[in-house]
């Protein structure tokens, strides 16, 4: 498969479109099916907030299926009388354990993580060990559990173990999968914004991903155990903020830097985020650029942050590096934009007030704010929705209103007029390289 850079965008009907670096036409995203309010993505993985206020995950265009091999070790000790037994010493490991023996693992307790996983087969015995064939029973032998194991029994073999395995496969590839909400009734506290990043956090294990989200009540949550082999993760964990603060928007950069926009206009930056402490340890406050303006939307790159205030001005955060992820001061650009998005290599795209796509040219270490905005001309043929699809039907929902005047609720979709040569962008994303 060929990999190519592209920009993703949502139009005002909640449809996703993509624009590749080598094309001049917006194309419908191939894995559609639901209307969306908000998207956040890295290569092959996309999280979104749907028009129904539910949270969704799309895993797409993988070179191979996500397959996990569950393993359990059965342990026995030689007992006086001439046979092995599951009656172990008090200092021994569990009868059924992980490979190192520190964790008890029972086959009957190992369940599928979610409905998008399926077992490929029943439990089987491993019949090879270090490229040696084992007997049909699959046992390996050692002097003690902490010693080296061998494929055949010796005169001093006091313990033995064998490995059981069962493979499961992720079946949700190339389709939108709903993520379990916080409450049984998801309308009790739906998410309004979600962000995926942290895939380039220093010293992290291969495949680690960070997912953060904001709820309609202004609370911040971190999704535990998300990685490229467990894309949906395990559990939402609330991350407390400063007292009486309500969050409206969140963005997580590729290096794990997390920035939060509050309804008050203040910014929270998460400190001490690392591979060992992915949730970070504390928040610090970053003031708005000007006393009479509030930041409504921002985007975090690898070592840069760009923002939009409620007067549509564009701002750049100066002084960001690995040791000072909150930066030092705001720099105002004499331009007005609707939203902004920063790539992993700190290049910048934006949606203009005319809802056209722009690119910031000549960004470099010497010129971190670049020189000028370049209009990216791209055409698209959009089929107008049927009349009933444009009606709001009285539905009110929480939206990541980086793109509206401050309001705690907004219509499910924004109604506007699309034309043949203009994609009316509601939101632009330029944070990924997608494989089609």
Beta strands, then each sheet from edge to edge (+ up, - down):
strand 1: 3-11
strand 2: 16-20
strand 3: 27-28
strand 4: 36-42
strand 5: 45-50
strand 6: 55-59
strand 7: 67-79
strand 8: 83-85
strand 9: 96-97
strand 10: 117-119
strand 11: 124-125
strand 12: 128-129
strand 13: 132-133
strand 14: 140-142
strand 15: 159-170
strand 16: 176-178
strand 17: 191-197
strand 18: 210-215
strand 19: 220-224
strand 20: 235-238
strand 21: 247-252
strand 22: 258-262
strand 23: 267-271
strand 24: 282-286
strand 25: 295-300
strand 26: 305-309
strand 27: 313-318
strand 28: 329-342
strand 29: 348-352
strand 30: 357-360
strand 31: 373-376
strand 32: 396-397
strand 33: 410-411
strand 34: 425-429
strand 35: 433-435
sheet 1: 3+ 2- 1+ 34-
sheet 2: 3+ 2- 1+ 35-
sheet 3: 4+ 5- 6+ 16-
sheet 4: 8+ 7- 9+
sheet 5: 8+ 7- 15+ 10-
sheet 6: 8+ 7- 15+ 11-
sheet 7: 8+ 7- 15+ 14-
sheet 8: 12+ 13-
sheet 9: 17+ 18- 19+ 20-
sheet 10: 21+ 22- 23+ 24-
sheet 11: 25+ 26- 27+ 28- 29+ 30- 31+
sheet 12: 32+ 33-
end
